[in-house]
Amino acid sequence: MWLALFTAILDWLTGLVQSQTRTAGEDGTPKPGLREALNKRLSTWKDRQGGV
């Protein structure tokens, strides 16, 4: 009985890990214009800080 319970818990944990890590090692989908928007925000912040 304990072995069956332990096996069931391990199977459940294995499935959980696989479902949560299915994108491991893959690049995320790029968002168009994100880099430009962040660079603009950074340059605005630098201007307010006095060119840090």
C-alpha positions in Angstrom: 0.0 0.0 0.0 2.8 2.5 0.9 4.7 1.6 -2.2 1.6 2.3 -4.4 1.0 5.6 -2.7 4.7 6.6 -3.0 4.7 5.6 -6.7 1.5 7.6 -7.3 3.0 10.7 -5.7 6.2 10.3 -7.7 4.2 10.0 -10.9 2.2 13.1 -10.1 5.3 15.1 -9.3 7.0 13.9 -12.5 4.0 15.0 -14.5 3.9 18.4 -12.7 7.6 19.0 -13.4 7.2 18.1 -17.0 4.2 20.4 -17.5 6.0 23.3 -15.8 9.3 23.0 -17.6 8.1 22.2 -21.1 9.7 25.5 -22.3 13.1 24.9 -20.7 15.8 25.7 -23.2 13.5 27.5 -25.6 13.5 31.1 -26.5 10.4 33.1 -25.5 8.3 34.7 -28.2 9.6 38.1 -28.9 7.3 41.1 -28.5 7.5 43.5 -31.4 8.9 46.9 -30.5 9.8 45.9 -26.9 13.5 46.5 -27.2 13.0 49.9 -28.7 10.4 50.9 -26.0 12.8 49.8 -23.3 15.7 51.6 -24.8 13.6 54.8 -25.1 12.6 54.5 -21.4 16.2 53.9 -20.4 17.4 57.0 -22.3 14.6 59.1 -20.8 15.6 57.9 -17.3 19.3 58.6 -18.0 18.4 62.2 -19.2 16.5 62.8 -16.0 19.4 61.5 -13.9 21.8 63.8 -15.6 23.4 61.4 -18.1 24.4 58.7 -15.6 
